[in-house]
């Protein structure tokens, strides 16, 4: 197991039963690490589609002069999907949890691990 995979496993453990998926994704939409514990949740599809969302968020923020995009949150009736840029913004990290999760806790865990995950990405 690589250092990146170890870190994602630690995040999964910390989030417990609310964890659904996590991926570290290049801006090309391809996941370099992660996956889902839910067989009905396509981590690969989510990675590709959310890369488009992250790019759109950056474009909108620039056009409206809102500042630099840090993270995003999408809420569905079943899940929270949190995304955040890593390092130089060439990758983003997504975490999907059930709606039973405490958002503040998920954000806190992501804040704690983000720099470590960035440093573990092979460059």
N, C-alpha and C positions, 0 to 999 in steps of 0.2 A: 504494500500500500504506500502510495506517495505521501509526502507531507501535506499536499493539498487535500487529498482524500481523507487523511487523518483529521485535518481540521474540520472538514465538512461532517465527518462522523461525530466529532465532538459537539458541533452545533446541533446535529440531529438528537444526540443524547440529551443535551440541555433543554431542548424544546419538548421532549417527551412525546406523549401520546397525541399531541396536537400537530406534530410534524407530518407533512405530506411530501414535500419535495424541496430540493435545493440544487442549484446549478451555478457554475461559474461559466460565463458565456462571452465569447468574443463578439465584437460588433458586427461580425458576419453572420451572427445567429447560431453559431455552432458551439455547443457545450463542450468544455474541455474537462469537466469533472462534475460529478453530482449524479442525480437521479431521483426517482420517486419510489416510495414504498407502496403507493396505490397503483394497482395494475390498470385502472381506468383513467389515470392521469398521465398524459403523454408529455413527459419532461422535454423531449426533443422538440415537439411541436410548440410547447410553451416558450422554450428558449428562442426559437426562430421568430415567433410572433412578437415576443416582448422586446427583442432587439429593435424591431420597427417602432414600437412604442417609445423606447428610450431615445431613439434618433428623433422622433417627432417631438418629444418633450424638449429636447435641446433646441431644435429649430424654432419652436413656438416661443420658448424663453428668450432666445436671441432676438426674434422679430419684435417681441413686446418689451425688450430691454428689462427683463425680470431678474437677471442674474444667472449664476451658474446652477444647473440642475444637480442636486445631490442624490435624491432618491424619489421613489414613487410608490404609491399604494393603490391597488385595485381591490375592491371588495365585491364579491359575488354573494349569492345567497348561501354558498357552501364554504367559500374560502376567502382568506386574505392572501394576497400576493404582493410581497414587498420586494422592490428592486432598488439597487443602489449601484452607482458607479464605483469602480475600484481604481486606485492609482491615477494613471494619466488618462483615464476614461476610455481606454481601449478594450476594457472588459467591464461587464456588469455582473452582479451577483443577485440571484433571485432566491427568495425563500417563500414557500407556500405552506400555509398552516390552516387548520380548520377554523371555523368562526368561533370556536370555544376558546381559542388562544387569547392571551392578553397581549394586545398590540405593543404596549410599552415594554413588556418583557422581550418580545421578538426584536424590537428595535434596539434594545439594550444589548442583546446578544450579538446582533449584527454589528453594532458599533464596536464591541469588544474584539470581534474577530476580523473585521474588514482589513486592517493593515497587515495582519498575519497572513490572510488569504492572498492579498496582493503580492506579498513577498514570496509566497510559495508557488506562484504561477511561473512555469518555465518560460524564460524569455530568450 
